[in-house]
Structure formats: structure tokens, C-alpha cells
Amino acid sequence: MAGHSKWANIQHRKGRQDEKRGKVWTRLTREIIVAARSGGGDIAMNPRLRLAIEKAKAANMPADNIKRNVDKATGNLDGVTYEEIRYEGYGIGGAAIIVDCMTDNRVRTVAEVRHAFSKHGGNLGTEGSVAFQFKHCGQLVFAPGTSEDKVMEVALDAGAEDVITGDDGSIEVLTAPGDYEAVKNALEAAGLTAEIAEVTMRAENSIDLSGDDAARMQKLLDVIEDLDDVQEVYHNASIDQ
């Protein structure tokens, strides 16, 4: 279960997301609406909505906002209808990129995503062109210095698929998407709180980029992430800081 965790890259990605908190509520609002519309407004019966609300609370979204968005999605209030779209493409050095969007105008969104790729050195691909390089899973990452034995014991007992210890001492727990909540709750009950905890598309392999290539790739990712309809961006680039 040994491996390389890319701790620095994970921390860097989290830091850049934190810098863009102005857009976080908008993205969380869309996720809550879509989750409630697809699975109902009862969080006990809708794990996707439960996770969306958990993220919203972590981002300090007021409870009234959360309730209003759930009501909007379940028909108690009029609202916009969003659809989910996934785009796949290539960045600098052939790095794979997945872009998950929620939009009320598919034509506008694909035009904006295609323009971002082409203007900044990437190429928008076809459906399935890079998704095979990623695994849909739950991911919990613990900082270096966390007890490996304790994490492994609790995580595997709770149903985790794998526990990977990085060269830098960080620990990564991987789960099936449906087991993520149970594993996360078990770890937290044992006093183990992950620095990063999410259901994600995890790259199976990485492409190392440095110098000008790293800067160009980061610029491309920033431009894509800043698009209004973009919810999440996943990639397999290991960007030298």
C-alpha cells in the first residue's frame, strides 16, 4: 500500500480553490438544486444532497440559503433548470482534463469551454477521450504525521478500498463512492479528520510539468475554473510549484 501522494499538488489545488471563495456559493447552490431535484429534498434518503449541504455549511452558507435552494429544486419555489454536462480534453504536455459543468444554456457553455481550451494551449476532446484515466471514488487525504496504523485500521474496517502512504508521509484513503460517508464518519469518530475529503475523479497516473509548461497549464486550469458554468475541474498534471 505504498505510493506517492502528490501532497504538495493537493494542497496547492485546495489553496487555489480557497482563493476563489467568491464563486463557491454559486457552485454549491447549483449542486444543491440539482441534487435535490434528482433525488428529493430528504437528506436522509439523498446522499448526494447530504454531501452538497455538508459542503455548503463548510463554506459558511446560511441555513436559510440552503433551505431556499432545496425548496426551489423540489418545486416549492420557481427556479432555473440546470443540466449536468461533462467535457473532456487535453492540456499542456498532453495532460488529461475533465470539466464538470451545470448550465441552463448548453450552447453557451460548450462555446466557453472550447474557447478556453483553444486559447490557452489545450484541445477539447470527445466524450470518453480521457475519462478512462480517472477513477470515480471517495478520497480522504491526511497530513504527514498522522498515524498510518490508526488510519489504516479504521479505514479498512469501515470499508475503504485502499490506504496509500506517500513518500512525504501523507496518507490517502480511497473508497467506493457509495462507501465514502461511512468511511469518513468512522475516521472522524476515531478522531481522524482529513485535510481534504471529497468524492472525486482521481487520476490514475500523473504527468509532471515544470517551468513554462507548468505555468501554462496552471493558466489554462485557472481560466476554465473561472467560467461561470464550471463546477469542478479534474486533471492529471503534477505541477511543479
Order of alpha helices (4+ residues) and beta strands (2+ residues): alpha-alpha-alpha-alpha-beta-beta-alpha-beta-beta-alpha-beta-beta-alpha-beta-beta-alpha-beta-beta
